[in-house]
Amino acid sequence: MNVWQSVRIAGRALRVNKLRSALTMLGIIIGVSAVIAMVGVGSGAQARVAEQIQSLGSNLIIVLSGSTNSAGVRLGTGISEEDATAIAREIPIVQAAAGSVRGTAQVVYGNLNWATQVQGVTPSYFEARDWPVDEGRAVLQEDVDGATKVALLGQTTALNLFGESDPLGQIIRIKKVPFTVIGVLSRKGQNSWGQDQDDIILVPLSTAKKKVLGVSQANARAVGSISIKVRPGEDMSEAEDQIRALLRQRHRLQPFQDDDFWLRNLSEILQTQEESSRVMTYLLAAIASVSLLVGGIGIMNIMLVSVTERTREIGLRMAVGARRRHILLQFLIEAITLSLIGGIAGIALGVAGSEAISYFAEWRTLVAPESILIAFGFAAAIGIFFGFYPARKASRLDPIEALRYE
């Protein structure tokens, strides 16, 4: 008897008790669909974190102003435009360093107004943050040198002020100061803290200090932060160490003194979040896999019942020449068939469930082909593992005793 004949006999046996077969497959269906849906949710979270890393800028380090203690007195200190220039010039593994200042302002265009973030930047900022311009042009060094009143709008700001109209060349007022719109930034989306990065206006650094946000009385060259892009393939930890050493030297800090600035490796923070999302995906998949094990136990239970019910049939088949391997193959195929049909139905339900979660809960899901193949393969493995014992028990029955079974 070949494999095809065994498949036909197994299919015929399963069709005899359709309801029982369907209920047996239910555990596998639920297990496979749960695994696919949970892995889809976790993969969607990982993809979202990866997008956030990309939107912040590749290999990005942020330097923020801090403070230091002197004789028990906490003194505020600052980082400066010169610090940014020195970092870009003296550290070879740094590709770009850009100082910037930030504040909130009310922006007016015609009879529309919008409260948004205003950031003063230099030309290096666009390279450091990997932030291209969709329309128009970026801030040039001439704009910074001449403190010209020009502005670039983020996508959110442009939409709220101009709707579908073209903002290029239009005049907006930031704190009653007129600015000419010279460009619209490409879309960045939300960062990992849920802040809309496109709700922003970029102006030349000197213009922001002199005409919008004001300057520090202690240091007119101070900046609020420095965005640093490390060259691709370079060690971020090594870059942090070199930046810290250079700034401590420039700020004349003694070895016993704490840093008067803060270093933030944003890519590292978000990669930690991505690792957490990956661990959560594994945890969700492991929890969902319990349903597959329960389904496998259900298959073994039903197959044992089937062996008991068909004991005389098994004895008769052996009496007319069927070998032990034929009986083993038949019952094993029945178990695998139950598992595979349940797996196919579970895949369809899992994909549909992922789409439903994405639609109703507005939670991004990502169902990869690998997760479908793994779930299908695991379902087949469940059929083999839990179906082998009943099949082996059937094949080892004594033909004479089986024929006498009532």
Number of C-alpha atoms within 10 A of each C-alpha: 10 8 12 9 12 20 18 14 15 21 16 12 17 19 12 10 10 11 11 13 18 16 16 24 26 23 23 35 28 23 29 32 30 28 29 32 28 26 29 29 24 25 24 21 23 24 17 20 21 16 17 21 22 18 19 22 21 18 25 25 25 18 23 18 19 17 15 16 13 9 6 7 8 10 12 12 16 20 24 20 20 14 23 23 15 16 23 21 14 12 15 12 20 23 18 24 29 26 29 25 23 20 15 16 19 14 23 19 16 10 6 11 16 16 14 19 19 25 24 26 25 23 20 22 22 19 17 24 22 17 17 15 17 14 16 14 16 25 24 13 14 11 19 21 13 11 18 19 21 22 29 29 26 25 21 19 22 25 15 14 20 14 11 9 9 12 22 18 14 13 19 22 16 24 14 13 13 17 19 17 23 21 23 25 24 15 18 21 18 17 19 18 7 8 10 16 17 21 23 23 26 26 31 29 27 26 22 25 23 12 16 20 20 14 17 12 8 9 12 14 17 22 27 19 23 27 24 30 27 24 17 12 8 12 12 21 11 11 22 18 11 18 23 18 13 17 20 18 11 13 15 10 15 10 8 6 12 13 20 20 20 13 18 14 17 19 20 16 13 20 16 13 17 20 14 14 21 17 13 19 22 17 15 19 21 14 15 21 22 14 21 27 17 16 28 28 20 19 29 24 15 19 24 19 12 16 19 16 13 16 20 19 15 22 22 16 15 21 15 9 9 15 13 16 13 20 22 21 21 22 29 25 24 27 30 23 20 25 32 23 18 28 29 19 18 28 26 15 19 26 20 15 19 23 20 15 17 17 12 8 9 10 14 19 26 23 20 13 9 9 18 24 13 14 24 22 14 19 29 21 16 25 26 21 16 23 28 21 17 23 27 17 15 25 24 12 17 14 20 13 12 20 17 10 14 8
